[in-house]
Structures are given as C-alpha cells and as structure tokens.
C-alpha cells in the first residue's frame, strides 16, 4: 500500500540523516565519506525492510472492536431512501428498451424507488414549432455577452407511445415518478411554463400520478452563462407552486423539491441568496447534488479517506446555511455518483467505485437525508447497469443488498475507527425482527479483524464484496469468494456466510454487509412491530413506526381518492381525446399560497461534527495524487527524529 511505502521511505531518509548528523557532530564532515561503503548501504536496506515489516505487522495484528448505540435512533430510512435518475437523453436517442425482460427484472429488484426524470417532454408538432421559435427569440437574449456557447434547453421531443412505455415500465417495476421540469427559458424575467402546463394537462387527463416535482437542474450554475439569479429562481418556485395548487386538482398535494443546487461548497453564495430571498417556504425539501470528483480522477482517489470526508464537509456547509436562515426542511440528494460528466470509463463503472457509493449511502443516512438518487440507473459510465449489455455493474449488487437489508432507524457506530475503516449501522429487514445490519469497508491492503463486542455470541450473516483477481478496475465482482454472474435474465443467488460476532476477517480492499440476526435492538423492534414510543434523544422527535414512516416519508403523497385511478394506456386512446386534452385553454387564475408546512427538521447529534467551521481542502486530482496517510508508528519516529535534531544542533553549537 502507498502508506507503507511512504513510511518505509521516510524511515530510510531519517536513518540516512541520522548517520550524516552523527558524523558531523562526533567525527567531522570528512568522515562522512567513510560511511558510504557496502556495509552501510546493506544496513540501510535492512533497516528499510524492517521498518516496512514493522508497520505492516502492527496493522495486521490490530483487532478493531466495534460497538453500536442500539438504544436510540436519529433518523428513519424508508424503502425509497435509495432511488435513481434517468437522464433525459435516453428518450432523445431511444437508448433504453423499457420492455426488455432483463431491464424490467433489474429495476423491479429495486422496488419502491423514486425515479427522477429531468427535462420537459414535448409531444406535438405544434409545441415543437413553438419551442423552435422560443429558442430563437428568447434563448439568445438570455445568454450573457461573454458566453460563446451553451447547450440547448433540456426539452426533449417524445411521442405519446414512447411516453406510455415509460409509464408502463414505472408501474411494472413498482417505482414512482418525480418530474423535474427544465427552468432555463425565461421571458421578461418569468419562467416560460407553457410546455410544462401542456404536459401536466395531458397527465391530468389520463390520471397519471406524479407525487413529487422539481423545477430546474443546478440553477447555481446558471449565473456563469445565463442572466438568471437566485431571486429569479425563488420567483419561479413560487409561481410553480401556485400553478399546481390552483390549476391541477390531481397535483395540488404533490410536493416540490428544490432548488437542486450543485455541491454546497461550490454553490454557497447562490444557496445563501436563495434562502435569504425566502425560497425555503416554497419548497418541501432542500435538494442538492454531489460528486466526489471530476473526469480527471485517478484510481487512488477512489479510496482516499480525505476525499471521502469532503462529502461530510459539504453537507455541513448546507446545514449551517439552513440553520442561519431558519430553513427547517430536510435534505434530499437528487444526484449522486463518484465522477460527474458521465463518469470515467474503467473506474466509475468498476469495483472501486463501490467505496465512494457505500460511503455516500452511510453518510447520507447519518445526516438525515431523506433520499439519495443514484445518477444514473442506466447510461454513461456511472450507471449501475451497463448501457450496451444491460448487465449489472458492481455498484448494482451493492445497491441491491442495501435495498434488501436497510430500512428503518439509523444507528450510531460508537467506535473510534481508523480513517481507512468506515462503518455504518441500521436496522435490518428480511431477517428476524430486531436484527441489525452493519455495512462497512476496508480501504487498507491488509486484513482487518473486527470484533462486534455487543454481539460476540450472535450469529452474523456476512456478505463480503471483493474485486475479481484483486483488480479494483474489474467489472467482475466476488461475493464471499464466489463470482456473481447472471444466467440469462436471472440474477445470481446472493449467498451469505455464517459467522460469529468476534474476529470477523474483513478482506483487504473490500466492502461488506454484516447482518446480526436476532440482535433484539429496541429501536428496530419498535419500528417493525409498530409500537409508538418516544426516543430518549433530546434532539429527535418520537421514533416512528414503520407505518408512520411510510406515511410521512413515502413517495406517494395524500391524493384525493377520486383521482387515484390506474394508469390509462395512452397508446390505445383516440386522437380526438388527446387533441382535446392538448387544446385545453390555460387561463391561469393564480392566487397566493401559504408557506409550506414541513416536518420537524433536526440536525442529528451524531453528525454534529459537521457543524464546526471547516476549511475545505481543495483536492488537486492529478495523476500523481495518491492516498497518503501516516502510520502512528511513523509519527512517533518523526517526533524522536526532531528531538534528536534539536540535541545535535545544540552539541554542534558548542
């Protein structure tokens, strides 16, 4: 491992300098040449080997005792906590076969997910012609003078038949839709909403339920190239909320999620302006995006603890601003992956990307983030499913086990872990009520022994992922030393390994799920058995039961019973009914809206470290950037070296 090599090299340099300074103090500089013989170099080489061996042995013999606070919970994850995005370009290019049996199988295994689609659909030639006129007359005037080029507004042309296939797919796999309308086109400072209105009127006509909406994608990046600021965005959200409430009975209870900024540390000024202008009262949850790095990242940064920790710092920035402006809403992460811009082929679609993905899932749960959307389910190099073969990438299997096992109260891992060992805990489903799941990763090159002190005599079901052949850039993944391979359109059986709760060997460069069966965790028993008790933690409200959590945090919002009808097949409707829906007059009678009433938001104590003042370390992702951290033994050696240097300089002075 890089850290071991650096420790060894450092020990060698110290040894050489000790020799040099000793000669200067006691024998004079001339005698330094006498030290450069074969015997001396042999001793230096042996010292280097011994230092490396010593540091490796210290790590390999270390046993980590891991404990979990099972008495209280800080947040509840529901079944939709892990959800997915579909990029709008797959509709432009017809790049996804929504009726393929394998596609339906892979998506249905992620049941209860929310599907976020960004972009505004256009169905008719009339709208297409209008869009071309708007683009020509309006779009050019919105660009800043120094902007040479900018991508087109994210409005895609799609037929009713193709849209019907999408709706059938969502219904078949048990997902719910979150629609994110594009909001970059403005006229006289106001969002051009005609295309969204046409879409909503059509969906209302055919009773298509959309429980959640968004408006815009990363508006914090608009100011670079467009004449749109935070004030305009707040006005757009207010206008959009009035449209839903006063015009569309089916969607008057749908929730609005925004403002969908890029990473908080890059969008701090915009986000603060959005909150200062009162944007919080027009949204139900605060949404943001996060990627660990860009398209120039190298292999080593994917398992660099310092870079993984930047996600915590980013959340802290957002939370601090929300507390400053009393925005008591919960966070939602609506785009998440390792690398932005389509990902990195051979990295973000391979085993090594699982380290960033598992860590992001765990940190999001600890932070009380209600939902995290993987970008994407399908497409580019960061999708969990390969675009060409429809075969699962390694992150799919990790997501699959997370979806199967993680639900309910989030628990706190109390142990002081090394930075290269990262662990998170949650109540477990699919096992006996009261069971616990610990999902953790080992970023080291050596085996780590883990003792579950509280559950040393309990049965532990282990699901340990490793890269095939030890190649972190492999798309082949091993589960408990058996390769996961699809047979036709059937997923492989995910076989567990039964262990006891002591001396569990966590393989080098691996991530794992450890299920403590029959752990009898009080918070888990209360959640799954439906008992209504209050948490003893001062900052939290009562521990929600499973039914309460599904009611409060579920995808489907309260919609009047008269509107809850099955999806109508758009493909079999008549042209006259479609034209009637599309030709409906939109005479908006816009009224005023009241401030959104939100759930009580709290800042988890387990995440209080994020509320301190951080100076973000800018990571320069160059090919030479490596995962570097010092072993405690090396730090002690450096201290002794500094002490020796001080003494030697005193002696030389006399």
N, C-alpha and C positions, 0 to 999 in steps of 0.2 A: 504494500500500500504506500501511497505517496508520503503519508505522515511518517512511516517507519524509515523510509529512505532519507527524508529530511532530518529526522532525529539522528540517524547514523552519521550523515554528513556533518551535522552540527557537532556531534561528539568528536569526529575526526579533526575538524578545524580547531576546536578547543584544545585537543590533545597536542596538535602541532604548535599552537600558540603558547601553550604551557611550556613546551620544550624550548621555544625561542626565548621566552621571557626568563626562564630559569638560567639559560646560558648567559643572557645579558647581565643578570644580577650577580651570579656567582663566578662566572668564568670569563666574561667579556665577550664582545661580538665576534672576535676572531675564532673562538672555539665553536661557534655555531656550525662551521663547515664540517667539523669532526663528527657532528651528529648525523650528517647526511650519508650514512653508509647503509649497506644492505640490511644489517641487523636492526637498525632504527626503523626503516620502512616496513620490515617484517612485523615489528612490534606495533607500528601504527595500524597496519592492516588487520592484525589480530584484535587490536582494541576496537576498531570499527565493527568487526564481526561480532564481538562480544556485546557491544552497545546495542546493535540491532537485535541480537538474540535476546538480550535482557528485556528490551522494551516489548518485543513480541510476546515473551513468556509472561510478562506482567499482565498483558491484556488477556491472553488465552486462559490464564488461571483465575481470572476475575469472575466472580459469580454476582449476578445482579439480583437483588431482592426487590420485587415489585409488589406494591400494595395499592389497593383501590379503596377510596372512600365510598362505602356502599350505603351510608345512612341517608344521604341527601342527593338530590338531582338538581342540576342548574338549568336544564332545558330538555324538551322532548322532541325527538326526531320522529316524524311520521313517515309513512311509506313513500311519500313523494319527495323526501329530502334529497335524494339523488335523482335528477331529471336530465333532460337532453335538449339540445338545439338541432334544428335542421337549417342549414344555410339556404338562402333563397335561390342560389344559383342552380341547385339541383332541379328546380322547377323550370328554370330557363332552358336547361340543356336536356331535360328528361333523363337525368343521370341516375335515377333510382327507380327500380322496379318494385312498386308498392304491393304488387300481387305475388311476388316471388315467395314460395313456401319458406325458404331459409330466412328471408327478411322478416317475415311475419313471426317465425319462431324466435329469432334473436331478439326482436322487440318485445314480444309477449312475455319473455322471461324477465323483462324489466317492467312488469305490470305496475300500475299506479303511478307511473311517471307523468310529469308535465312535459309537453312538447312546445318549445318556444320557436316560432317561425317569425323571422324578421323580414319585413318588406310588405308593400301593399299590392295585392293582386288586382289586375285589370282583366275583365272578362270579355268586353265587347269591342268591336272595331271603332265604335263611336268614342269610347273612352280612350282608346289607343290614339286616335287622331287628336283628341283634346289634349292628351298628355304631350304629344309632339309639339303642339302649339304652345303649351305652358312651358315646356322645356326650352323652346326657342326664345320666347318673350320674357320669361321670368327668371329662368335659371342663370342666364348670362349676367343679368343685372345683380344677382346675389353674390357672385364671385368677387373677391377682393381684387383690386387692380394689380397686385403683385403675384396673383395666382395664375400660373401658366396653364395648369390642367387640374381637373378634378373628376373623379369617377361620376357616372350618371347617378341620379337619384335611384334609390333601391326600390323601384317599382317594376314588377315583373308581369309579363303577359302570360295568361294561363287560360285554358279552355275550361268550361264548366265540367266537362267529362273528366279532365285531369284533376280538378279540384274535388270532384266526387270521389275519386280514387283515394285521395289523401284522407278525406273524412272517413271513408270506409276502413282504411288502414288504422287510423287512430282509434276508431271504435273497436276494431277486431283485436287489437293488442292491449286494450284497456288503458289507454292514455287519455289525457285531457289537454286541450289546446290553450296556449297563451299566445295571443296575437300581438305582434309588435309592429305598429304602423310606422312607415318612414315619415320623418317630420322635417326634412331639409328644405322643401319647397315652400316659400312664403311670398305673399303679395301684400304690399303695404304693411309689412310688419306682422302679418297674421298668417298662420298655417293654412295652406290650401288643402281643405279637408274633403273635397268633392269625391275623390277616389275611395277614401275610407268610408264615406257615407254610402256610396253605391254598394260597396262590399257588405256593410252592416245591414243595409236594407234587404239585400239578397239573402243573407244568413237568417234574418228575422222571418222572411217569407217562408223559409223551409225549416224553421225551428232548430237551427244549429247552435248549440250551446257553446259559448266561449266564456268561461268563468273569470278569466283574467286578461287584461290588456296592458300594453306598453305603448309609449309614444317616443320614437326616436332611438337611435343607437349611438352611444358615445357622443352626446352633444357637447361634452367638454372639449372635443377635438374640432368642433365647428369653427371656433374663432380663428384657427390658423388660416382657413381658406374661405370662410363664408361670413357674411355680415349677420351673424346670429349670436346673441349673448344670453346670459343667464336670465335676464329679465324677460326676453322673448320666450324662452323655454318655459318659464313659470306661467306666462300668459297662455301658452299653448296647452299646458296641462289643465289649467282652469277651464278653458274653452272645451277641451275634450271631455272633461267630467260633466259639464253641462249638457253636452250632446247626448252622452249615454243616459243621463238621468231623465232628461225631459223628452227625448225623442224615441228612445228604444226601450219599451217595457221589458223586453227579454233580457236586456243588459244593464238595467238600472241598478242591480245589485252586484254586478261584476266589479272586481277590484282593479285598481290602477296601480301599476308598479313602475317606479321611476326614481331618479332621472336616468339611470343606466349609464353612469359615467365610467370612464376608463379608470385605471388604478387610482386610488385616492391620492397617493403621493404625486401623481402626475396631474391630477385634476383638483388639487386643493383649492386654488383660487376660484375656479368655476363653482365647485360644490359649496363653498362658503357663500358665494354670491347667491346661489340658488336658495340656500336656507335663509339667508338674510332677506331675500325678497318674498319670503313666505311660501316657498314651494312645498314645504313639508305638509301643509294642510290640504294639498290637492292630490296627495298620493297615499296609498295604504301601506306600502313598504318601500324602503330605500334600496335601490338596486345599483350594483356596480359590477365591473369586470376585473379579472385578474389573470395575468400570465406571468410565469416565473422569469422568462427571458425571451429574447427575440430569435431571429432565424440564423444568428451567427454563433449560437451557443455550441460548446464542445461537450464531449461525453462526461468529463469530470464534474461539470457544474450541476448535472442532474442529481448528484448525491452529495452536494456540498451543503452541510448544515447551515452555514451562514446565509446562503441564498434562500434556503427553505424558510428560514426565520424572517425573511423580508415580508412574507405574507402576513405574519402577526403584526409587524410594524405598520403595514398598510391598513389593516383593519383598525388599529389603534388611532390612526390619523382620522379616519372616518368617524369613529365613535367619539373622539374628542370634539369634533365639529358639531356633531349631533347634540352632545350634551351642552355645548356652548349656546346653541340656539334652541334648546329645549325641544328638540325633534324626537319625540318618544315613539318612534316606529322601529320595527325590526329590520334587520339587514337581509338582503337576498343577493346571492352571487349568480348573475344571469349569464355569465360567460366565464368558463374556467378551462384551462389546459396548461400544458407546460410551456409551449412556444407559440407566440402569435403569428399571424400572417400565413396561415396554412400549415404551420408546424415544420418540422425538419425530418425529411425522409431518412430513415435509418436510425433515428433517435426517438422522436416523439411518437412513433408507431411501434416501438420495440419494448423489451422488458424494462429497460432502465427508466422509462417514463413513469412506471408504476410508483417509484419513490415519491415523485412530486405529487402524483394523484392521490395516493393514500394519505400523505401528509396534509394535503389540502382538505380532504374529507374530514379528517380528525380535527384540524384546527377550526374548520367552519362549524362543526358541531359544538366545540368548546365555546366559540364566540357567540353562540345563539343564533347563527344564520339559519333562516327558515328553510332555505332550499338552495342547492348548488346545481347549476346546469352545465353538464359537460359539453364543451364545444369541440367536436360535434359527435352525434351518434354515427353519422356516416359522412364521408367526404374528406378530402385533403389528407394530410399526413398526421393530423391529430385526432381523427375519428376513432372510435372504439371498434368499428367494423371497417374492414378493408374495402375501398371503393370499387375495385375491379372484381375481386373474387367473392365478395360477401362473406369472407372468413373473419372470425373474431381476432382482433389484435390482443396482445397480453392484457391491456387495460380493461378489455371486456370481461375477462374472467375475474379480475379483481373487483370490478363493479358488480358483477353477478353475485359474488359471495357477500359483498356489502349489502346488496339489495335483499338477499335472502335472510341475513342474520341480524342486521342492525335496525332496531326500532325502539322507540320509547325513550326513557330517561338517559341523559348523558351523564356519565360519572367521571370522577376526577382521579387520575393516577397520581398518587402521592409521592412516589419515589423520586429522588433526585437522580435523573438519568444522565448518562454521558450524552453529549450532543449528537453522537452518531447512532444512538439508540432512541427511537421515538415511539411512544406508546400512547394509545387512547383506549377508552373503555366505554361500553354502552350496554344496555340491556339487550338480551338475545332473543330472537324469535326462532321458530322452527325447532325449538328444544323445550324441555320441561320448563313450565312457568317459574320464573325466578332465576333463570340461567343468565350468565354474564358472558359477553364477548369482549376480548382484548385484541385489538389489531395493532400490530407493531412492525417495525422494520429495523434491520441491522445494516448500517451503511459501512461497516468495517469489513476488512478482508479476512477476519478470523471468526471462529465460532464464539458465540456469546451464550453462556449458561444463564438461564432465567429461572428464578425461584418465585413461584406465586405463594408468598408466605401465608396468606389467609386461607389458601385453598390447596395446601400441600398434600392433603389426603383425598382431594376430589378428583373425579375423572375429568380430564381435559381432552377435548377433541381438537386436534391440530390440523390446520390447512396451511401448509408452508409452500410458498411460491419461490422457485429459483429459476435462473436462466438456463436454457439448454446448453450443455457443454461449458457452462460458466461464462458464456458470451453475452454481455449485457446488451448488445445491439442485435440480439437474436429475436425473431418474432415467434419462436417456439418457446413455450413455457412449460415448466415442470411443476406438478403439484405432488408433494410428498414423494419426490423422485420418480414420478410417472408422468410421461408427456401427455398433455391434453391435446387430443386430436379429434376433430369432428368426423363422424362416419356418415357420409351422405349429408342429410339435413338433420341429423341428430346430434345434440350436444353430448360431449363426453360426461361420464359419471364422475362427479367430484367426490372422491373417496377421502374420508378422514383418517387420521392416525390417532389411536387412543393412547394417551399418556397419563402420568400422574403430575400433580402440580409442582413438583420440585425437579431441579436440574433439567429443565427443558432446553435442548440444544437448538439455538436459533442459528441457522446456517449463515455463512458469510454472504453478504450482498443479497439479502433475501427480505421478503415481507410475508407476514403470516396473520392468520386469524386463529385465535385460541379461544375455544368455547368451554367455559367452566360450567359443566352440566350440574343441575341441582344446586346451584350456589346459594339459593334462598336469599337473594338480595331484596331487602324490603321495598325499595323504590320500584323494582321490577314486578314484584308480587302485586303491589298496589296498582300499577299501571295495567297489567294484563288481566287482573281479576276484577277490575272496575271499582275498587274501593276508593272512596273520596276522602283523602286525608290531606292535611296541610304539611308543607315542608317546614323543617326547623330552621332552614337557612333564611336569614333576615331579608335578603335582597330579592327573594323569589316569592311569587305567589304560590298558591297551592299546587301540589303535584297533580297534574292532570291524569285522569284515567285515559285508557286507550280510546274510549268512545268520545270523551271530551276533546282529546287532541285531534281526532279525525273531524270533529265538528268545527273546531276553531281554526285549525291549520290546514284543512283538507283542500283539495283542488277545487271541488265544487262548492260554490257559494250558494246562499239561500236564494232560490229562484221560485217564483210563484208556481204552484202545482199546475195551473192551467197551461203553462208553457213547457213543461217537462215532457216532451214527446220524443219518440225515437227519431233518429236521423232519417230524413227523406232522401230517397235516391234521386239525386239531381239528374242522373243520366236518363231516367225514364220520365221526366217531366216534359210537358209540352212547351213548344216555343212561345205560345201565347202567354202562358203563365210566367215564363221567365221575362219576357218583354214587359209584362205588366209590372213585375217587381222592379225591373231596371228603370222603367219610365216614371216611377213614383216621384211626385214633387217633393222637394226637400225645403219646405218653408219652415225654417227653424224659429221656434218660439223659445228663445234662450232666456232662462231665468237665473236666479242666483242660487248658489249651492252653499250649504253649510260646511263647516270644517269637518274633515273626515275624523270619525271616532275610531281610534286604533286600540289594539290590545295593549295592555300594560307592558312597556318595554323595560328591560333591566340590563345592566351591564354585569355579566357574571363575575363573581369574585375570583373564580379560577382563572379568569382572563384579565385580572386587574393589572397584571404586569404590563399590559398593552397601553394602559392609560398614562404611563410615565412618559416623560419627554424623551423621544428618541431622535438621534441624529442619524438619518438613514445613510448607510454606507453604499455609495454608488459602486456597483459591480461592473467593471470593465471586462466584458466577455471576449477575451482574445484567445487564440489557440493555445497560448502558454498558461492560461489561468487554470490552476489546479486546486483540488480540495486539500487545504493545508490547515492543520491544527496541531498543537504541540502536546506531547505526552507529559503528564505531571512529572515523571522522572527526568525528562529533558529540561523542564523548567527549574527543577532543583539543581541540576547540573549547571545551568546558566547562572543561578544565584551564587553557587560556590565559585564559579569562574570569576564573576565580578568581584567577589570578596578577595580572591587570590590576586587579581589585577591591582586592587587597591593596595594590598600589602606590598606587592612587588614594586609599585611606584614609590611607596614610602621608603623602601630599602634602597632603591636607586637614588633617591634624593640625598641620602646620607652616604 
